[in-house]
Amino acid sequence: MLHRFPNDLLHSNISKTGVVPDSLSLTEYASTGVGGDIVLPLTTPSILPRGSFIHRLLRGGPQPGSPWAALGDDMRLQSCWLLGGHSGQLGVSLPRVVRISHVVVDHIVDDTLTAPRQMILWGLVDGKDNFSLLRSLRAKLAGNAPDLSEKRTFPAISGGFPFVPLSYFEYNIHAPNLTQIFPVFPFVSDSGMDFGIVVLEILGNWGSMSTCLYRFRVYG
């Protein structure tokens, strides 16, 4: 069971379905078109829909159902990362280390019950400077929030690597805009930490027996 983050942090990050960041002021780093890639050891195995190989031959691009589909631009029905259940995680390597500000999750109106609902964004901590910043961050939080050891501090599949939670949010299928933006926690963005690998952990969906992630983007 997920240990709760402090309430003020949780509520500040629940989506209000804002607009996608201005491409002139923020750069997107997760899509395959800019060099984003999947980290398979940090990714839940997917299921491939029937006919997905033929689909790929006819349309080109990532094979529907594969995790790479979530980093592509095809938003047609079933052109998603497909999970055979309610939860899972997507490991993504960015083309460079990034001070992340927001992430964007996209879905389609014809398939809303498969949409992910509650999600945690994790950042893999690497590099001497980031470890120093992490120690400082933990010390800063100690007086204002429960100790990090009292909460989950890594995703379900961690590979033994250290992680820090970057955001906790809920995707809303009832919102007027299905392209939804979620900021990272202010204490992370203010810390100056940067990340080359992130994990999007899906904790549940909107009622389907399977889960589809159509598009995931990272901005910074």
DAUR-V870203 format. One record per helix or strand of 3 or more residues. SS is the DSSP state (h for helix, s for strand). FROM is the first residue (numbers start at 1). LEN is the number of residues. If there is no record, write none. Layout:
ss=SS from=FROM len=LEN
ss=SS from=FROM len=LEN
This chain:
ss=h from=7 len=7
ss=h from=32 len=3
ss=h from=40 len=3
ss=h from=52 len=8
ss=h from=67 len=5
ss=s from=81 len=3
ss=s from=88 len=11
ss=s from=102 len=5
ss=h from=109 len=6
ss=s from=118 len=7
ss=h from=128 len=15
ss=h from=148 len=3
ss=s from=163 len=8
ss=s from=179 len=5
ss=h from=186 len=4
ss=s from=195 len=8
ss=s from=211 len=3
ss=s from=215 len=5
